[in-house]
Amino acid sequence: MTNQLYFRQLLAGRDFAIGDHVAKSMVNLVYAIGDRASGDVLLVDPAYAPSELVAIVGADGMNVVGVLATHYHPDHVGGDLGGNEIDGIAQLLVTVDVPVHVQNEEIPWVKRRTGVEASALVGHESGDVVQVGDVTVELIHTPGHTPGSQCFLVDGKLVSGDTLFLEGCGRTDLPGSDPEEMYRTLSQRLSRIDDDTILFPGHLYSADPSASMSEVRKYNYALAPTTAELWLTMFAR
C-alpha cells in the first residue's frame, strides 16, 4: 500500500496560507490522504486557505473527493476564532462538492461553528472506514478534547488532530471537553495502536512533525500517569 498511498503533511502559514498571521501563529497541520492510482484524495482539517489546498494536491494530479474532520474547532474546520474568521469547510464546499466525514457526536458542533448544513456532513461511529480509491482509512472516536474528536489510521500512520501531540495532548477546559474521557482515550482507546505506527498531530507543537508511537509513549508526559486519579490531578483544568 505504501507506494500507492498518497500522503502529504502541510503546515499552515508555511506551505499554504502564507502571510496569514493567524495561520502562522496556530501552526496547524493539514493532511492529504489519497490513492495515487485513482487520483482521489481526502483533505484532513482543510482550514485557512482551502482553495490553495485543492490547488496544491491538484498540482500532484490528485482530485479532492472528500474531507475528514478531526473535530469542530475553527482552526480545523473554519469559523470564528477570537474575532478572526477562518475559512474552512464552508468555503471548500463552494469549490468542490464533496462529503465531510465527522464523528456522529460532533455533527451539531460542526454545524454551529461553520454554518454547513447537515446534508453535507456524513456521520460515523468509531471503527467505520472511509474508502478513497483502494486506500482504507479507519476512523477512531477519541473523545476528550471535544465530544466527537476522531483520529484516522491509514497504512501505519495515525493522524491525531488535537487528541494527541508528540508532546502533550489536547486541552480539556474548552466547551465540550471532558478530562475523564481524555484519560480513557489516551489509556484505552489508543492503547491498541502499534508502537511502530507513526503519529502525525494536528499542530506542530514540537521540533519534529511526526514520531513513532514508541517514541511518543516513551517521552510524552501526558501518557506518563498510570491511574485516572493521577492523570486528572495533573491535567484536568
C-alpha positions in Angstrom: 0.0 0.0 0.0 2.9 2.4 0.8 3.7 3.1 -2.9 0.0 3.5 -3.8 -0.7 5.8 -0.8 -0.6 9.5 -1.4 0.2 11.2 1.9 1.2 14.8 2.5 1.6 16.9 5.6 1.2 20.6 5.1 1.9 23.4 7.6 -0.4 26.4 7.7 1.4 29.7 7.3 4.4 28.0 5.6 3.1 25.6 2.9 -0.2 27.4 2.3 -2.0 30.5 3.7 1.4 32.2 3.6 1.1 35.7 5.1 -1.8 34.8 7.2 -0.7 35.8 10.7 -3.3 33.6 12.4 -2.3 30.6 10.4 1.3 31.1 11.2 0.7 31.5 14.9 -1.6 28.5 15.2 0.8 26.1 13.3 -2.0 23.8 12.2 -1.0 20.7 10.2 -3.3 19.7 7.3 -3.1 16.3 5.7 -3.9 14.9 2.3 -4.6 11.2 2.1 -5.2 9.5 -1.2 -4.7 6.8 -3.8 -2.1 7.6 -6.4 -3.7 5.0 -8.8 -7.2 6.6 -8.8 -6.0 10.1 -8.2 -8.6 10.5 -5.4 -7.7 12.3 -2.2 -9.2 13.3 1.1 -8.2 16.5 2.9 -7.9 16.4 6.7 -9.0 19.6 8.5 -8.7 22.0 5.5 -8.8 25.4 7.2 -7.3 28.8 6.4 -7.0 28.6 2.6 -9.0 25.6 1.4 -8.8 26.6 -2.3 -5.0 26.7 -2.0 -5.1 23.1 -0.6 -7.2 22.0 -3.6 -4.6 23.6 -5.9 -1.6 22.0 -4.1 -3.0 18.5 -4.4 -4.2 19.2 -7.9 -0.7 20.0 -8.9 0.2 16.5 -7.9 -2.6 15.2 -10.2 -5.0 14.5 -7.3 -8.7 15.2 -7.2 -10.4 16.1 -3.8 -13.3 13.7 -3.2 -13.9 14.3 0.5 -12.9 15.8 3.8 -12.0 14.1 7.1 -12.7 16.4 10.1 -10.9 15.6 13.4 -13.1 18.0 15.4 -15.2 21.1 15.3 -12.7 23.8 16.4 -12.4 26.7 13.9 -8.6 26.3 13.3 -9.5 22.8 11.9 -12.9 23.3 10.1 -13.3 27.1 9.9 -15.3 29.7 11.8 -14.7 32.5 14.2 -11.6 32.2 16.3 -11.3 35.1 18.8 -12.7 37.6 16.3 -10.7 36.2 13.3 -12.9 34.5 10.7 -11.1 31.4 9.4 -12.0 29.9 6.0 -12.7 26.2 6.2 -15.1 23.5 5.0 -17.9 26.0 4.2 -15.6 27.7 1.7 -14.2 24.4 0.4 -17.6 23.2 -0.5 -18.1 26.2 -2.7 -15.0 25.0 -4.7 -15.7 21.2 -4.6 -19.0 19.5 -3.7 -17.7 16.6 -1.5 -18.9 14.9 1.7 -17.4 15.9 5.0 -16.8 12.9 7.3 -17.3 13.7 11.0 -17.9 11.6 14.1 -21.7 11.5 14.9 -21.4 13.3 18.2 -19.6 16.2 16.5 -22.2 17.0 13.9 -24.2 19.6 15.9 -20.9 21.3 16.9 -19.6 21.4 13.4 -22.9 22.8 12.1 -23.0 25.6 14.7 -19.3 26.5 14.2 -19.2 26.5 10.4 -22.8 27.0 9.2 -22.5 24.0 7.0 -25.8 22.2 6.5 -26.3 18.7 7.9 -26.7 17.3 4.4 -23.1 18.0 3.7 -21.9 16.0 6.8 -21.6 12.3 6.9 -21.7 10.9 10.5 -19.6 8.0 11.6 -19.1 5.7 14.6 -15.7 4.5 15.8 -14.4 1.7 13.6 -16.0 3.0 10.5 -13.8 3.2 7.4 -13.7 5.7 4.6 -12.5 4.4 1.3 -10.5 6.6 -1.1 -9.7 4.6 -4.2 -8.2 1.4 -2.8 -6.9 3.1 0.3 -8.8 2.4 3.5 -8.9 5.0 6.3 -10.1 3.8 9.7 -11.9 6.3 11.9 -11.3 6.1 15.7 -13.5 8.0 18.1 -11.3 9.7 20.6 -13.4 12.0 22.8 -11.9 14.2 25.5 -10.7 17.4 23.7 -14.2 17.5 22.1 -17.2 15.1 22.3 -16.6 13.8 18.7 -12.9 14.1 18.3 -11.6 11.4 16.0 -8.2 10.1 14.7 -7.5 8.5 11.4 -5.5 5.3 10.9 -4.1 4.5 7.5 -1.2 2.4 6.4 0.8 2.6 9.6 0.1 6.3 10.2 -2.2 7.8 12.8 -3.5 11.3 12.1 -4.5 12.5 15.6 -5.8 16.1 15.3 -5.8 17.6 18.8 -6.2 14.3 20.6 -2.5 13.6 21.0 0.6 15.6 20.2 4.2 14.4 20.2 4.4 16.4 23.4 1.2 16.6 25.4 -2.4 16.3 24.4 -5.4 18.5 23.6 -6.9 20.8 26.1 -9.8 19.6 28.3 -11.1 23.0 29.6 -13.0 24.1 26.5 -16.7 23.7 25.6 -17.4 20.0 25.1 -14.2 18.9 26.7 -14.1 16.0 29.2 -10.9 15.3 31.1 -12.1 11.8 32.2 -12.9 10.9 28.6 -9.4 12.2 27.5 -7.8 9.9 30.0 -9.8 6.9 28.7 -8.9 7.8 25.2 -5.2 8.0 25.9 -5.0 5.0 28.2 -7.5 2.7 26.5 -8.8 3.8 23.1 -5.4 4.4 21.6 -3.7 1.6 23.5 -4.1 -0.8 20.6 -2.1 1.4 18.2 1.2 -0.4 17.5 4.5 1.1 18.6 5.8 1.3 15.1 2.8 3.4 13.9 3.8 7.0 13.1 1.9 9.7 14.8 1.0 12.8 12.8 -0.5 15.5 15.0 -2.8 18.4 14.3 -0.3 21.1 15.3 3.4 21.5 15.1 4.0 21.9 18.8 7.3 20.0 18.8 10.6 20.2 17.0 9.7 17.1 14.9 6.5 16.9 12.7 5.9 13.2 13.4 7.3 10.4 15.5 6.7 6.7 16.2 4.2 5.8 18.9 7.0 4.1 20.6 8.9 7.4 21.0 5.7 9.2 21.9 4.9 6.7 24.6 8.4 7.0 25.9 8.7 10.8 26.2 5.1 12.3 26.2 4.3 13.5 29.7 0.6 13.2 29.0 1.0 9.4 28.7 3.0 9.0 31.9 0.3 8.8 34.6 -0.7 5.3 35.3 -4.0 6.0 37.0 -7.0 8.1 36.3 -6.7 9.9 39.6 -3.1 10.9 38.9 -3.9 12.0 35.4 -6.8 14.1 36.5 -4.7 15.7 39.2 -2.1 16.7 36.7 -4.2 17.6 33.6 -7.8 18.3 34.5 -8.3 22.0 34.2 
